[in-house]
Amino acid sequence: MSNTGTSDLSTSSDADLHVEVSNLGGIEDCSVEIPRGVTVLVGENATNRTSLLRSIASALGADETGATLKTDSTDGYVRLSVGEETYNRTYERTGSHVSVGGSPFTTEPKLVDTFAVMLADNHARRAVELNGDLREVLMRPVDTDEIQRQITELKDERKTIAEKRERIESERTRLPELRNKREKLQTDLVEIESEIEELEASVSEYEIEESGAKQAEQLLEDLQDGQQELADIEDKIRHHREKLTTLQKRYAEAEEEIESLDVPVEELERLSDRIDTLKTQKRELEATINDLEAILEVNSELLKNETSVLDEPDELTGKLDPASQSVQCWTCGSSVQRDEIQERIDTLRTVVAEKRTERNEVTAEIEEVRTERNRLNEKKIELKEIENRRRELEREIKYRNEQISKLTEDAATKRDEIERLQREAEQSKEIRDSDLVDIYERLSDRQYERGRIEEEIENVENEIVKIERRVDEEAELNAREDEITEELTALRGRIESLERSAVEAFNERMAEVLDILEYENISRIWIERLVSESSDEADIELHVVREDNGSAYEDTVETLSESERKLIGFVVALAGYLVHDVHETLPIMLLDSLEAIDANRIAALLEYFAEFTPYLIAALLPEDAADVSEEYTIIRAKEF
């Protein structure tokens, strides 16, 4: 088995498709061979042509346009074989639920449903017929929501970079002041060192006995060293206390921020559950709308069928009163009056409109709930960051307190030592009668002042280095901003490129089809990509130009005939088939519900579409099939 999307379908020039169907749609059991090229399934309405096409679509990997299990069957399947490769879908009923399994040709159902299987409920055709969003159809395989999310993240990062650059610019303005301060401190340091040299020279002029000199010198050196060490310890204590004050202030600020942030976890969970519920509700509504629209189309076609058999006893009365005419029900085969069907159709249309309104309300609520959830998630992230910062501040505060406690004990010990040295120094008469102690006291003060200035110079230089480092980071920020700009351009360009390619493909194919099919009153049909300054997303607008007595004028989509809308829908699907390279991995195209188009134009349309796919399978009425090429393979309804 294989479901990679590559097989003999795209590589063999003469491979035939073998299709087996059991209990799907209206088919009980059938087996058909479909050669490469154009194959036409010929039969009247309700002869299982569409059931066969939907079965093939299921084997290809369709989801929305695939087959359904017969109501009276518990299981069914479809197999599509080519050469040694086989693809399949299985259906099994359990109670009211039908499970679908197997290995289809591709695991990308959107590509199959939107561009390869062009049945009545095809997205491209429905978008044109209902004047819907063509951009949504053409861009359906692309995860535009994910791309938009990446664009939003890059925009936020670029905003953060701009804020960082503003802070860098603010700090840059402080550099001249800091450099001037450093220069002044260095000048003060030179003056202090000069004064210290003079004091040291004065000390060296005193002459005492050798033993006394050594004792006095050592005593005064010890006293000087002790005083310097005490000054150093006190500087460290002061430094730690300053840091501690700043840390405690930042800790209090963090506490206030945490108290101000209220992140209701239960509300977050509730919002996520609500989004899941709304998404499920939206999918159910969309499925219901698609089902109802398909039923509407089938019943509308039934009323339009001019070949319906009059079952009234009095045929003349039926002709005089068309509403009393009866038609055969396509589901149960019973006879139903036209006015009853019309009444039910009107009721269904009202239900469809209500379901669309409900779907729009659900979509709006999804966006509202998602916005609120995102806001709460941002607060949750912010709270976690602040709590981490608070824990770091707690560790730093504890460390500072420990250092202050230890240094305070060291200072007390050092003061006791200094007092002892001072007492011993006073016992020396020579030192007591001289001004040597005063000189050393002044020397100690100057040395302390020198240490303070050196520390302040170091702090200023550290601040300068820190700012200069941040200024140097500006180049990295600029480089990252350039990268973000390139990434944004690439992301936007990816969507724009696909949109432009889709527009170009449609316009080119539409012009060729109009020329081939010779619609005399249509001058041109094209789509235009419109960009809004207030949005990152573009719109795609359909234009129709008619020609009347040599004068051209633009018409509206609503006034197009049924055949014109169907034709445009086919071309939209073909454009997506080519732009998204579906023809390279899924070389099969299925066509149905072409009855509104003239028979000779259907033949020309099949010949045109056959140029883009190796396997083209179309369902036609007998009268429409009469004009197709004799080279095509014809499979009659009785064969399946």
Steps between C-alpha positions, in 0.01 A plus 500: 500500500606856443359845574790725419339650190755358255430190288454369148221759468757766417776293347333239277378605158251213455394407857129426549312573820304209640218611730297268725206637704280323751200646687589867454249770402247332274743230381463149632789346312696605191839470333623726219821556304599859428782555250731801487337800329139619510229268632130594481244337731174516301155460650182670605458659840492260797709236318788503752739705286563737791523206746781353288679836484471547879632147555804576285540827689506306829776273371697809401473637854194728490325585822213739432428382144551129566252213492249399768403151614166370370230546761410130491861374529728440798825518303635604163821587321664646191827382349698684235782299344764590244774256425621354830375793707161490673325777693181449699243635739292280730170584670351324803177585679477461879161612623445849364871562438692417180877465536724556197841337461741376235798641310396769249717636220586817696468617860424860397119507468483878451686473168269223383171660613584850379685454171480141367142391572280757325157369602194709582618565858857592399625802701613696195171451320295584806702815566421632151137391503441659842727802440729379779863564594720394205820575690404256775447231234820563306712522819325212680803262501721772652501541880459878486413513873843355588676741264307790653601381849866503397456850354350621829787351703759666274321835533505467881872416493569802279311719748712360786817579305383859451442535875849364575653750259318783674649390832847474343467851358398629845805339661727623220422860603649425846842407363644856475403575862649172626825556309533852644441360847771236449746767384434714809539200734831410336621858557397481868683167529825654371472777760435253785795282398726809493391592855561141617857513362565824696369346824708186450808722445429684830486171687840396361666819647462381861811337657474269801711211645514199282292279726254781565486595133431146398241464768339837421514436127349154533242628747393783276498273193279255684276787611485633144426159356231440761334834430510438127356152545224646721427764237483230235261294711278802567500582127387146426228522765379829353507355150298191603248717687450722197447193283269353764285815503466487124418126506238545772337778299493282189364209706217719633421612146487137385267418790268784399501384137416141604215623721365714212500207254202272535518202264192278534621155396148359504388778265783413259395136498138601454587724204702220332212257551260761365713547184505123441122484548442794261729348236309173518174694476630691196610181323160346565324812365719501187425130442129565545510797258684294236252214536199733478644684198556170320140397572379840377689464175374147436138601564536816291640294211209258543249784457687635194512158327270543206495123441320427830205268446149624580340250731164680541200308366388801304801612296310799359426624853873469583594716203246764594622498863881431504513513881272196513735297284684219670862399477675186614683541834874440454531340845201266535360487144150608603295763315510850655331817380726783383349758734581277799863474386517875441363563849765275654771666294395840636505359854848354443628833369375670817675237712823544300489878556444447873789252519732745319404773747563261788838403348600868470405558864703196608799623294481843664480343846804281423705811417375678814578205730840442333592868555409477870695174541808656336475797736489273805789288366711814465423592863591146607838520324563845649416370851742208462782732393440729799494204742832375360645847545372513859667165584828626358468816709437290812822307442696822443353667811591199712856506365539874573371462856744216563789709368400802711480281814844347440666831413348667808663234718832551316477879554443458876802270521712742300401799723611307811833432330543868404425616856766261629754632249416859590555430872835342426597797284422747780744319725787615284618843634676585175183440301284670765719819506507524120233571243568166331163360610316801360688461177402134484139585576497747215679240288234242592221746409661573166551129431135437583397783270722353230325162535158666482592690183648189341179310575285780359717511187453125464120535537486778241717304259280192548193711421669642191599151382147372558345783296761466225426127485131573459578756234703231321193273516312754290664362187369153585152643559515678165609179329217305665252769397620463140452122532147553633422731210623235256301227677185714497551574132548128431187399695286768342658428163417130528128572533515781247685282248241224526215751474652663193570163340141393564366824352727468197411132450127568520508801269710317242282185504177699511598698191586179316175330601285799400675506164449126448139490618406819308276679750395785270355734765799469739801712413717405797493330842791551735591519868693781666716494812415798723728604789374699798729738691333398827551125460776252411252291303388574146156451347430338165219659300328346199421727200271434205495719187219452252467635150172624352479649152868579500493667846680342796376534857581335832234265631447346843557138600139475618370548143710220352309207360523160665722367221732802529537457876569129465760570232678756720493254791669233287773746395560612863553135598729448199709804599548358850575156351791655307625763749528253787662239270220251565549367146850384595388274789133435420461461120125434509213746458128422550219712347126487570183709472583658163138488372452877515772544234422443131595158365744635240666717764524204737690313230738794451543536879593132537753529219654806670516347850653180360817697424575536873439151641579146379165372627183705449174332604170680437134408555266609216142454393457300176404812301811685623728203431392488137736786405817380673799367308481143371848447642367520856416192704124466553366304799123455502301513823396137462866401547501629856 
